[in-house]
């Protein structure tokens, strides 16, 4: 029985290999369950009396040089244009952030720190593997492709992955659905990689702006007649947006432009979900 199972598995791998990367992406969408929000207790502490700040100017300099804001409302990144020196500077920034113990800062500094670190590390991972057509082709396993589970960071003697940051720190500590519009997965259907580094002072404004930008863009929500197509993000993480699809639509409507908001509040049909994992690359 075991040998038969192995043979079937090898045959499936060969078939998908012939069909190409599209099949890998489809497989990832249909078999991968979104990680739950589960607090990593070590990172819960903060010092609300601290007025210390964390310097994110190196990240801002990188964004200024390589982000392209398309007229479609989508931010793309010029991965192919990133110089060796710029990539090294990005790695230096990430290394510097790894020397920071976020628990010694207030919550406002912490959230900016974790979002910027997540996004900078994601870009670094793509650059290390570039050229690539999709982040799903980087690391991971056959049924769980992508780089999100690998422990790539060491902070305060704790090993951390991208998933640890998003699902073990950001989501459970802040319990804010707008987090999903801030962390970027280097893919076309992902909310924008912000052209402005997060800081303690601008995070609230940035989160709201990111939510509005995504929800009012066809990548987030598309309506064609009675058909409603939402980003798969709202399916994967529905628990963060509401207890059911009705509550989900009500929350999305709070950030939608008036006409779209009305359509969302009054929608009583089926909802479909989709996601494009193509690299968010500026050509």
C-alpha positions in Angstrom: 0.0 0.0 0.0 2.8 2.4 0.9 4.6 1.7 -2.4 1.4 2.3 -4.3 0.9 5.6 -2.6 4.4 6.7 -3.4 3.9 5.8 -7.0 0.8 7.9 -7.2 2.5 10.8 -5.6 5.4 10.6 -8.1 3.0 10.5 -11.0 1.2 13.6 -9.7 4.5 15.4 -9.4 5.4 14.5 -13.0 2.0 15.6 -14.3 2.2 19.0 -12.5 5.8 19.4 -13.8 4.6 19.0 -17.3 1.7 21.4 -16.8 4.0 24.0 -15.3 3.9 26.7 -12.6 0.3 27.5 -13.1 -0.7 24.2 -11.7 1.5 24.8 -8.6 -0.3 28.0 -8.0 -3.7 26.5 -8.4 -2.7 23.6 -6.1 -1.5 26.1 -3.4 -4.8 27.9 -3.5 -6.9 24.8 -3.2 -4.8 22.8 -0.6 -3.2 25.4 1.7 -5.1 26.5 4.8 -4.4 29.9 6.1 -2.4 29.9 9.3 -4.4 30.7 12.4 -3.7 33.8 14.6 -1.8 32.3 17.5 0.1 34.6 19.8 3.8 34.0 20.4 3.8 34.9 24.1 7.4 36.0 24.1 6.6 39.0 22.0 3.5 40.3 23.8 5.3 42.7 26.2 5.9 46.4 25.4 7.1 49.5 27.2 4.4 52.1 26.8 6.6 54.6 28.7 9.3 54.4 26.1 9.8 57.3 23.7 12.6 55.6 21.8 12.2 55.3 18.0 13.4 52.9 15.4 15.1 54.3 12.2 13.4 53.1 9.0 15.0 55.6 6.7 17.1 52.9 4.9 13.9 51.1 4.0 12.3 54.4 2.8 15.4 55.1 0.6 15.0 51.7 -1.0 11.3 52.2 -1.6 11.9 55.7 -3.1 14.3 54.2 -5.6 12.5 51.0 -6.7 8.7 51.3 -6.3 6.7 52.2 -9.3 3.2 53.5 -8.7 1.1 52.5 -11.7 -1.9 54.5 -12.9 -4.0 51.5 -12.2 -3.4 52.1 -8.5 -1.0 49.2 -8.1 2.5 49.6 -6.7 5.1 47.4 -8.5 8.8 46.9 -7.7 11.7 47.1 -10.1 13.4 43.9 -8.8 15.5 43.6 -11.9 16.9 47.1 -11.4 18.1 46.7 -7.8 21.8 47.1 -7.7 24.1 44.8 -5.6 24.9 47.8 -3.3 21.2 48.5 -2.8 20.5 44.9 -2.1 23.3 44.8 0.4 21.9 48.0 2.1 18.6 46.3 2.4 20.2 43.3 4.0 22.1 45.6 6.4 18.8 47.2 7.3 17.2 43.8 8.1 20.3 42.9 10.1 20.0 46.1 12.1 16.4 45.4 12.9 17.4 42.0 14.2 19.5 43.7 16.9 16.3 45.5 18.1 14.3 43.9 20.9 10.8 45.2 20.0 9.6 44.5 23.6 11.5 47.6 24.8 9.4 49.9 22.6 5.8 51.1 22.8 3.0 49.5 20.7 3.1 52.2 18.1 6.8 51.7 17.4 6.3 47.9 17.5 3.7 47.7 14.8 5.7 49.8 12.4 8.8 47.7 13.2 7.1 44.4 12.4 5.4 45.6 9.3 8.5 47.1 7.8 10.6 44.1 8.8 8.1 41.7 7.2 8.0 43.7 3.9 11.7 44.3 3.7 12.5 40.6 4.3 9.9 39.6 1.7 11.6 41.8 -0.9 15.0 40.4 0.2 13.9 36.8 -0.3 12.6 37.6 -3.8 15.8 39.4 -4.7 17.9 36.4 -3.5 15.9 34.1 -5.8 15.4 36.6 -8.7 14.5 36.1 -11.5 11.3 34.3 -10.6 7.8 34.5 -11.8 6.2 33.9 -8.4 7.1 33.9 -4.7 5.4 30.5 -4.6 8.4 29.1 -6.4 10.7 30.1 -3.6 11.2 27.5 -0.9 8.5 25.7 0.9 7.2 22.2 0.1 5.1 20.6 -2.6 1.8 21.1 -0.8 2.8 24.3 0.9 5.0 26.3 -1.5 6.6 29.6 -0.7 9.1 31.0 1.9 6.8 31.9 4.8 7.6 29.0 7.2 11.4 29.2 7.1 13.0 30.7 10.2 15.1 33.4 8.6 15.4 35.9 11.5 17.0 35.8 14.9 15.8 38.5 17.3 16.4 38.4 21.0 17.6 34.8 20.6 14.2 33.9 19.0 14.0 32.3 15.6 11.3 33.8 13.5 9.7 33.3 10.1 7.4 35.5 8.0 4.5 33.5 9.2 5.6 34.0 12.8 5.6 37.8 12.3 2.2 37.9 10.7 0.2 35.2 12.5 2.1 35.0 15.8 2.7 38.7 16.4 0.8 41.2 14.3 -2.6 39.6 14.0 -2.9 38.3 17.6 -1.5 41.4 19.3 -3.2 44.1 17.4 -6.4 42.2 16.3 -6.8 44.7 13.4 -8.0 43.4 10.0 -6.2 46.3 8.3 -2.9 44.4 9.0 -3.8 42.3 5.9 -3.5 45.5 3.8 -0.1 46.3 5.1 2.0 43.1 4.9 3.0 42.4 1.3 3.5 39.0 -0.3 5.2 40.2 -3.5 2.3 39.2 -5.7 0.0 41.0 -8.1 -3.2 40.4 -6.1 -1.6 41.4 -2.8 -2.4 44.8 -1.3 0.2 47.3 -2.3 3.7 47.4 -0.9 3.5 50.8 0.6 5.7 53.4 -1.0 6.0 55.0 2.5 7.8 53.2 5.3 5.6 52.7 8.4 6.4 54.8 11.5 4.8 55.2 14.9 3.3 58.5 13.7 1.9 57.4 10.3 0.7 53.8 10.9 -2.9 54.5 11.7 -3.3 56.7 8.6 -1.3 54.2 6.5 -3.5 51.3 7.5 -6.7 53.1 6.6 -5.3 54.3 3.3 -4.1 50.8 2.4 -7.5 49.4 3.2 -9.3 51.9 1.0 -6.8 51.5 -1.9 -7.2 47.8 -2.0 -11.0 47.5 -1.5 -11.6 50.1 -4.2 -9.3 48.4 -6.7 -10.4 45.4 -8.8 -7.7 43.3 -7.2 -9.6 43.5 -4.0 -13.2 43.6 -5.2 -14.7 43.2 -8.6 -18.5 43.4 -9.4 -19.9 42.3 -12.8 -23.6 42.4 -12.8 -24.8 40.2 -9.9 -21.4 38.5 -9.7 -19.1 39.4 -6.8 -15.5 38.4 -7.0 -13.3 39.1 -3.9 -9.6 38.7 -3.2 -8.9 35.3 -1.7 -7.5 37.2 1.3 -11.1 37.7 2.4 -11.7 33.9 2.3 -8.4 32.8 3.9 -8.8 35.3 6.8 -12.5 35.8 7.0 -12.3 35.3 10.7 -10.5 38.7 10.9 -13.2 40.5 8.9 -16.3 39.0 10.4 -18.1 35.9 11.6 -19.7 35.3 8.2 -19.8 36.7 4.7 -22.5 39.2 5.6 -20.3 40.7 8.3 -17.4 40.6 5.9 -19.2 42.6 3.3 -20.4 45.1 5.9 -16.8 45.7 7.0 -15.5 46.1 3.4 -18.3 48.6 2.8 -16.9 50.9 5.5 -13.8 51.5 3.3 -15.5 51.4 -0.1 -16.5 54.3 -2.2 -20.3 55.1 -1.9 -21.5 53.2 -5.0 -19.4 50.2 -4.2 -20.4 50.3 -0.5 -24.1 50.3 -1.5 -23.6 47.2 -3.7 -21.7 45.4 -1.0 -24.3 46.1 1.7 -27.1 45.0 -0.6 -25.4 41.9 -2.1 -27.3 38.7 -1.3 -25.9 36.3 -3.9 -22.9 34.0 -4.1 -19.3 35.2 -3.6 -16.4 33.9 -5.6 -12.7 34.4 -4.6 -9.5 34.6 -6.6 -5.8 35.4 -6.3 -3.0 36.1 -8.8 0.4 35.0 -7.4 2.3 36.6 -10.3 5.3 38.5 -9.0 4.5 42.2 -8.4 7.3 43.3 -10.8 7.6 46.5 -12.7 8.8 45.7 -16.2 
